[in-house]
Amino acid sequence: MRNVSVAQSVAASGGPSGHPDVAVLIPMVRRIVGSRVSDSAAVDDLVQETLVRVLAAADRVEPGMLEPYAIVTARNVVTSMWQEQDRHRRNRHRVVDLRVPEAPGEDLLAREERTAVTQALARLSEREKQTLLAHEVSGQGTRSLADELGSTAGAVAAQLNRTRARLRVEYLLALERLEPPTDRCRPVLLALSSGDRRRQREVDAASHLLQCDLCARLSPPLMERGHSRDDEVRVPIASDGDVVAARQAARELAARLDFSRTDLTVIATAVSEVARNIVRFAGSGEVVIELVEEHRSGVRIVARDTGPGISDIEQALTDGYSTYHGLGLGLPGARRLMDEFAVFSEKGRGTTVTMTKWRQEG
């Protein structure tokens, strides 16, 4: 296999890149903050705050977008510091304020939020609205909704994620009582809200964030939100117990797509093998299981670690090869069990295994 400078990869279909290294952004962030803030201690604090926010969003954006996002974030944290300093300066004369602070108008805020939610819902199509309410309010499952809509559970789950992403964007716009200044704003905000990296590239979200103050301001709450999704499960891996948890999570999630019992066993076995490799060779890592809807429905598993990496991927994928004396199937077995399989590894930095099983139609 041909060597690739610092990385090696073998793939049945294209694999993902490794974790982004935000450390390379530090000099740039420090220059941006340092040009606006003179206190060196404050500069250090603001640089760290920027990096924390960038790390929180790193899994949701294209690697090429991290630099523009870091620039926008650095500007935002400096502005927040200025606003806080101004508030303290205006209240400096109050050595001690014994008055009970006034209530912050909770009723008014609640009314504004309800109005914003109503306006955001009005932006959705009737089908989007009814499906979302049936799932979120009535608790109807994706499989039941798929039967009603003549669709698949994976397609319904994907639609729900797109609807939630759009609702978040419309809610923020309604709450701030703003309309996007350009036609590019909504597509960019939606791509950020959904964490759709391919779409972020298509709409050139990176350059737009640097040009549009509104989108730059709204991007943090869209990109730094939690990763709670109905079609995705994340399992930290550090022990044999976690391997069992990952296997069970994969089986339960895949069962929503009506995989056969045999395929469910196949998926669970493949997950066990890649998760066990993390425990054995890296010590800790993460397994992400998600439902996907592309040309068909399926389940995709991404196993990541930051261990020593694989020095010879071709050898590691050879049947019968093992660096330990166990009876597991290992990577070769997992590759045979799944429809698509890819390995990306960097010596000394870790390994990412991506594999997909597609549901057979009919």
Secondary structure, DSSP 8 states (H G I E B T S, - for coil): ---BTTBEEEESS--------GGGGHHHHHHHHHTT---HHHHHHHHHHHHHHHHHHGGGS-GGGHHHHHHHHHHHHHHHHHHHHHHHHHTTT-S---S------HHHHHHHHHHHHHHHHHTS-HHHHHHHHHHHTS---HHHHHHHHTS-HHHHHHHHHHHHHHHHHHHHHHHTT---SSTTHHHHHHHHHHT-HHHHHHTTHHHHHHH-HHHHHHHHHHHSS----TTEEEEEESSHHHHHHHHHHHHHHHHTTT--HHHHHHHHHHHHHHHHHIIIIIS-EEEEEEEEESSSEEEEEEEEE-SS--S-HHHHTSTT--SS-----HHHHHHHHSSEEEEEEETTTEEEEEEEEE----
